Amino acid sequence: MVIELLVNKGDTEDLGIHWTEQYLDRHPQLKTRFVSGLDKERAEAQDPDIFQHWFELYKTTTQKYNIKPQNRYNMDEKGVMMGYIGKVKVVISRHEKKIYMMQPGN
């Protein structure tokens, strides 16, 4: 993408091996991080109201059916993800708190 922007600007010189480090040195408000993929649905569901509702539902269900703590298990039905985003190095704001990339869930 950077090469395409430079070509459109008329600059056709090679970038060189360490151009990203030089760019980051000139822009101290930026930094690099390795980020993981996060399903779009999971990212959008990070709402305190949704969490509160889920825990209330969990509590009422375990009480209704008298499910004892020793009979509760943690399961993740994520399965195999097509088009999974692995760990990727990205440039972000130095003040960025969330460090993940969204990906389509299906």
C-alpha positions as CSV (number, residue, x, y, z in Angstrom):
1,M,0.0,0.0,0.0
2,V,2.9,2.4,0.8
3,I,4.5,1.7,-2.5
4,E,1.3,2.4,-4.3
5,L,0.9,5.7,-2.5
6,L,4.5,6.7,-3.3
7,V,4.1,5.8,-7.0
8,N,0.9,7.9,-7.2
9,K,2.9,10.7,-5.7
10,G,5.6,10.3,-8.3
11,D,8.2,8.8,-6.0
12,T,9.6,5.5,-7.5
13,E,12.7,5.0,-5.3
14,D,12.9,1.6,-3.4
15,L,11.8,1.9,0.2
16,G,14.7,-0.2,1.6
17,I,14.6,-2.9,4.3
18,H,14.2,-0.8,7.4
19,W,11.8,1.8,6.1
20,T,9.2,1.0,8.8
21,E,11.6,1.7,11.6
22,Q,12.6,5.0,10.1
23,Y,9.0,5.9,9.7
24,L,8.2,5.1,13.3
25,D,11.3,7.1,14.4
26,R,9.8,10.1,12.6
27,H,6.3,9.5,14.2
28,P,6.7,8.9,17.9
29,Q,3.0,8.9,18.4
30,L,2.9,5.5,16.7
31,K,4.1,2.0,17.7
32,T,4.0,-1.5,16.5
33,R,2.2,-4.4,18.2
34,F,1.4,-8.0,17.4
35,V,-2.4,-8.4,17.4
36,S,-4.7,-11.4,17.3
37,G,-7.9,-11.8,15.4
38,L,-11.2,-11.4,17.2
39,D,-14.5,-12.4,15.7
40,K,-16.6,-9.4,14.7
41,E,-19.5,-10.7,16.8
42,R,-17.3,-11.1,19.8
43,A,-15.9,-7.6,19.5
44,E,-19.4,-6.0,19.1
45,A,-20.6,-8.0,22.1
46,Q,-18.1,-6.3,24.5
47,D,-20.9,-4.3,26.2
48,P,-21.3,-4.3,30.0
49,D,-25.1,-4.5,29.6
50,I,-24.7,-7.7,27.6
51,F,-22.3,-9.2,30.2
52,Q,-24.6,-8.3,33.0
53,H,-27.6,-9.9,31.3
54,W,-25.6,-13.1,30.6
55,F,-24.5,-13.5,34.2
56,E,-28.1,-12.9,35.4
57,L,-29.4,-15.5,33.0
58,Y,-26.6,-17.9,34.1
59,K,-27.5,-17.4,37.8
60,T,-31.2,-17.9,37.3
61,T,-30.7,-21.0,35.2
62,T,-28.3,-22.7,37.6
63,Q,-30.7,-21.9,40.5
64,K,-33.8,-23.1,38.5
65,Y,-32.2,-26.4,37.6
66,N,-30.2,-26.7,40.9
67,I,-26.9,-27.1,39.0
68,K,-24.2,-27.6,41.5
69,P,-20.7,-25.9,41.0
70,Q,-19.0,-29.3,40.6
71,N,-21.2,-30.0,37.6
72,R,-20.4,-26.8,35.7
73,Y,-17.8,-26.9,32.9
74,N,-16.2,-24.3,30.8
75,M,-16.6,-25.0,27.1
76,D,-15.8,-23.0,24.0
77,E,-17.6,-23.9,20.8
78,K,-15.4,-21.8,18.6
79,G,-14.2,-24.8,16.5
80,V,-12.2,-24.3,13.3
81,M,-12.3,-20.8,11.9
82,M,-12.1,-20.3,8.1
83,G,-10.1,-17.3,7.1
84,Y,-8.6,-17.0,10.6
85,I,-6.4,-14.0,11.3
86,G,-3.3,-15.1,13.0
87,K,-0.9,-12.9,14.9
88,V,0.0,-9.9,12.7
89,K,2.3,-7.0,13.4
90,V,0.5,-3.7,12.9
91,V,1.2,0.0,13.4
92,I,-1.1,1.7,15.9
93,S,-1.4,4.8,18.0
94,R,0.9,4.8,21.0
95,H,-2.2,5.4,23.2
96,E,-4.3,2.5,21.7
97,K,-5.8,0.2,24.4
98,K,-7.5,-2.5,22.4
99,I,-5.0,-4.7,20.5
100,Y,-6.9,-7.0,18.2
101,M,-8.2,-7.0,14.7
102,M,-11.8,-7.9,13.9
103,Q,-12.5,-10.7,11.4
104,P,-15.7,-12.0,10.0
105,G,-17.0,-14.9,12.2
106,N,-18.3,-17.1,9.4
